[in-house]
Amino acid sequence: MSQTELFPSNEHFALDNNSGLPLYHQVANEVSQRIARQGTPDQLLPSEDVLMSIFGVSRITIRQAIEKLAKSGLVEKRRGIGTRILRTRIVEDLGRLRGYTEEVSGEGLTVRTEVLKVSSKVCTGAAKKALKLKKSERTVSIHRLRGTDQVFPVMAAFSEIPINTGVTSEDDFSNSCYQLLASKYQLPVMWADQEITAMNASAEEAELLNIPENSAVLVIERVAYSVGDRPVEYVRAVFNPEHYSFSVKLKS
């Protein structure tokens, strides 16, 4: 795919001067969306001059936009070469049960995790119902940002693991919860019930994922079960769809 197919040199994109978003942010959003739809790894973006013409903005604005994309891991700027697209989108096969760590590692990428908060609390709401817990039963609540060395964050994950599994808030949640449950607590995940929904990001979710509020996101709610259909984890994960998608093989 050539540069002109990603951003034709004669294309003109009108930015919204009355928007609350800075012009460089609007440019970065449009470029990232175009990359998600049409980009390929190692493809070069058009030159600064071409992008200035397309968006009708100054060189400083284009450079700020490229810097924002580079910080998110979407592109990489190389002196004397230009700005190239990095591999960013992970495609999860819904036909196989794997956690995020296993899925990303299987793509040959390095997982990056930032644990935001771990606490013990009385379980309520959807998690309590999904985990089949009684009124006073507690869970370990884990809030994490996850991504890769190339792109971070890709998702914000909010997990609940019942205390009755043996898991404590002192455990290491920087890696796979599935691996932790299997190796330390002899509770291998055997199957899961999962629902995927398209939603608009809340203010909190948008801030965590570094995207504008009300941006479209993919939301997964998954209940993982161990031996004997025992529910061992409830997770609500919010994905930036620019960097993650899902596939499933169907047979007649």
Helices and strands as residue ranges (DSSP letters): H 3-6, H 23-38, H 48-55, H 59-71, E 75-78, E 82-85, E 90-93, H 100-106, E 111-122, H 125-131, E 138-148, E 155-162, G 163-165, H 177-185, E 191-200, H 203-209, E 216-226, G 227-229, E 230-239, E 244-247
